[in-house]
Every structure is written in C-alpha cells, then in structure tokens.
Amino acid sequence: PSDADANGNVATVLDVEVAAARCLIAGLDPLTSRVALVEFNDAAAMLGGFTNDMDAADASVMSIGGSSGGTNFEAAFLAAHQAFLDAEATDPPAEPSEDPDPGMPAPYRADVFLTDGIATSHGVPRDMSDSNLTQSSADRKSAIDAAKSLGEDTGTQLFGFSILPPDDRNRTGTTLPHCVAAWGGGR
C-alpha cells in the first residue's frame, strides 16, 4: 500500500492513476504541449478538448469521479481517436518548414493510457471456455481494433500503464499489452 497523494490514507488504484496523470501534466511545457483527457468506465467521456492550459488539465484530472461500471478500453481508444481527429480539423498541423530548427523536436502525438489493466466485459458475453478471466474474446478484439485504428489514423503512439495492487489476483488477466502491441510501435 502507498500514500500517492500524501494525505495519510492508503491510495486506491484510481488515486495512483490521478497522481500519475497530475505528475505527467506538471512536467509538460505549455509552450510546446497540449493535453486532452478521457475518463472511461463502461463508456468514455472527454474532459474538455486539447489545451495548453496545464492548470485546467490538472483541474480536470482532479474532477475524475470514482470508478464504477466496467473498464471499456474500446470506448477509451475511440474517444481519444475522435479527439485527435477533432483537434486536427480545428487546428491542422503546420506545414513543415524548409529550414527546420535542428534544436526543436518534430511534432509528436502520444496517448498515455492509465488503467488497472483489467478490461472487463462491456456487453459482449464472455466465452467461458476462454482462459481470460475478465473479458470476452470479442471485447478484446474490439479494443485491439480501436487501439490499432487510433495509431494508424492519427499517427498517435500509445503508451499504456497498468496500475494494479501487488495482491490483485487478476494481475495476469490484463489484455492491455495485446491492445498496445496490436498496432505496433506502442510501449
């Protein structure tokens, strides 16, 4: 057990995910970075659009409610996919300069995906002959397809982080590595 937010209470997985997201946001440069947040359980919801206002992004993270319902990876990837497409439509990428500044990194798109790693079924009945503990093979396929589409259609690289308590009996039941590896280039 840990105290992720230093309030004297044992942290939940969600507490650790919120602390990790806040740490990531605090390390971003608002002059070169934009962030958008997707909250998900059975469904996914955008917590605002892309912004370089890191204080607003931090406040959005702090507004994330308690976990309830399932863990629908597909919905999260589809929401992120749409957010990247919407951002591109309203703020298209700049044309490459003929003389780029060698000190500036190339524009980069990343999806940092924080989860307890256990994608639970969201409407597709589980095949009891399947060895996965928590999710049907159809659910896994839909999540993998959504992750693949996110990467291929938007040029986004997915970085997945599973945050599980050390005593979680389902720690080997995660399908997150399959989702990340499905479209390649993920970590």
Steps between C-alpha positions, in 0.01 A plus 500: 500500500614851430390855570504646145359839595674527840172545688565223752256254340584184309467579130257323270594412142303807388695718748827376350372555142395857588837569665682361194292712261558812709874432505506456121301821443726694739801398290357622168611828345188705416690671219551174313238261638126457498309247702148356492353260751263208455328343800360154444317212663212333309503809275754774431468875536732784402592730787533802272693524177870540435650786697838641592352631827663248730318638806166428329619152402609436860157616624336261252704211638396596851133490391516133400234313691525169676517188295173331415390259236731320263834584345426556134835540323327524163295804608815670633696442178206613284459820704874576475487427127216749453676761715810484280289522182302795639820680602646449155183635335494816714877551522671325209869423536732767365671436169857385547750782482756497221763581760390329823668599825730206579450565872123449484359148515254394233133519600398187685166347591467275799215335684595422860257233611469442876294203614476230758572278200195282541269566207163374612223398267279777371211321345652206316435179692816327614584167344550283808738272308731800454776512763482878543345573839322824435430570137350326201716438195263725300560782748877451477481508119294819499747668738797387290331624181426839661863534620627407156270753331607771745863450402453454128248779441654768720871420514470466876724275704329328792678471834311271736553480873326238709477595865403202716527426868773239556249255648245523214407145402418619145843652428563245225154559347585831338454538126672837486828366354305343215323830424827695499692246293218452248579805292874508563727771626325518836663458834 
